[in-house]
Every structure is written in C-alpha cells, then in structure tokens.
C-alpha cells in the first residue's frame, strides 16, 4: 500500500554507528533506493577510526560526527536535533532495508493518530545454517521471551498489533511524540528502545508491531560471536534495570535464576546427595521445555533437510543463549552491588 502522494510528510531517517565501514555502504544504498519519495538521511558517527564517515559523505547524506554519541540513545538524539521531518525513522547501520520499508512504516503510522510508533523485525540477509537456526530459535517464546518482533519466522498472525515495545533500529515515530517524551535516555547502552516505548505508551499512544516491516541484518553469527552477543545483551539488560527498575520483567531474570538455583543446589548436593534429585528435576524440566520448543519449530517448516538441521542445532543454541545471557545478567548485577558497596 502506497502513501497518499498529495499529503506526504517529510521523513527523516537516522542511522547511527561507529566503525561500521563493513556494513554502512549497503545500509545507505538501501535507503537511497526507497520507493518513498520525500526523505532525508542523516548518519551520526561516534568518531569512527575507520572509513565510516567518508562512506557516508560519498552518498551525500547529512553527516554528524560527535564523540559523545557513544550510546545508541545519544546518537539518535543528536540525529533528531538536526532532522527536519515530521516522521523520524531509525535504522541500525548493520542493516539494510527493502525498497518499500519506509512506505510501509509511514503508511501504518499515519493510519491512526494514536499510533506513536511503528516497528518491525530483523531477518538475516544471507543466513548460514547456524544463523537460520538462531532466527528460528528467536521465533519461539523460549528464545525471545515473547517479543513479537523476534518471532517473525513462524508468526502466523500477519496483521498490525499493539505491543509493549519495538526495536529502535527498525522503527518510525512521530516527531512530536519523540519531543514530548524527551527522546531516548542517553545513558542506556541497552534497552533504550524499551525505555522509550514505555514512556510513549504512558502518554496514551500505541506502539505498533508491523509484521511486514522487516529489515535485514548484515552481520553474520558464529557460535563465538553469538555467545558474546548474548552475554552483552544480558549484561546490558541488567545495567538498564539497575538504572530504571521499571524496565524489569520477570522473564528477563529467568535464565539467571535458573543458573543460580542450579549452582546452589549442585553445591548443596556435595554435602547432601538428596539435592541431586532437585538438580535432576530442574535440568529435566529445562530439557523438556527445549524439546517442546524445538518441536514447535520443526512443525513450522516444510523442508525435511531443514528439520534435521534444526533438530541438531536448536538445542545447542538454546543452551548457549540462556547460559550466556544468564551469566551476563548475573555478572552485571553482582558488579553493581560491588560498586555500591565500594562507594
């Protein structure tokens, strides 16, 4: 569906990054090939040491370089200050968008005055078998905690829905709404989008998930990088919660609680073997949950070869994801406690 050309608002697209020369060219190229005719693009660079700034200048987009743009929120707020559009769209520098992406977001956002923001999901551009399995894992509740934008692979409900949050790296907001809430929290390295969306919802606006507004990740996951990413995600989630306790949801602490209880019970079993029964029960319950989740994925795909690959890789991915996230979350909480005690 195309936006009505007689009443087109200017759309400002803001891309933020640091040392993203590997991805930025494809990202900006995808923006300059959008079907939406009235847009401006701003790239906010956090003082990169590579060719990121030069690449952006080559494309003729507006470039803002500021060493203080060292968090996603700060960078996006800087972009918002120089943007002129009524609609503000954010895209991560390591993503590229299909040609109808801005049109899809804008049309949906303008369809209802109570829509404060509309966002979509992330998909792999050229996934390896391992990456395909990761995205299928993210498409389950056990892998995403129920975040709809992560459940695009096997989501059967193809319609707009109001949600708690949308990812800021693939989202469109009304400028007036962003200004009312004061933009992003500049101090958060992670979960700045969840924080922003909660403040928007408190003003009475809806935050909308659009199943067709997908962008493509240009990064490739390896088992090592996946572990590191999940560790940082858990660490960042805990840091955000320590800054604003309202960002906490029970589902965010489940992996850490599981690992903590398993560790405590294992230690206790050294002194009393009866605790091994509880250890066995926890592990068995977890494995059953993984089996049920993997079965859900397998039944959602048609290819027999893909079914076999998912059966092989998905259990490993779940374990790595929960272990890395749980350890990262717990490490950040402990670090915060130590820091406060040392004051």
Secondary structure, DSSP 8 states (H G I E B T S, - for coil): ----GGG---EEEEEEESS-HHHHHHHHHHHTT-S--SEEEEEEES--SSSHHHHHHHTT-EEEE-TT--SHHHHHHHHHHH---SEEEEEETTEEE-TTHHHHHHHHHTT-TTEEEEE--EEESS--HHHHHHHHHHTSHHHHTT-GGG-GGG----S-EE-S---TTEEEEEHHHHHHHTSS-TT-SSSHHHHHHHHHHHTT-EEEE-TT--EEE-----HHHHHHHHHHHHHHHHHHHHH-GGG--HHHHHHHHHHHHHHHHHHHHHH-TTHHHHHHHHHHHHHHHHHHHHHHHHHH---HHHHHHHHHHHHHHHHHHHHHHHHHHHHHHHHHHHHHHT-
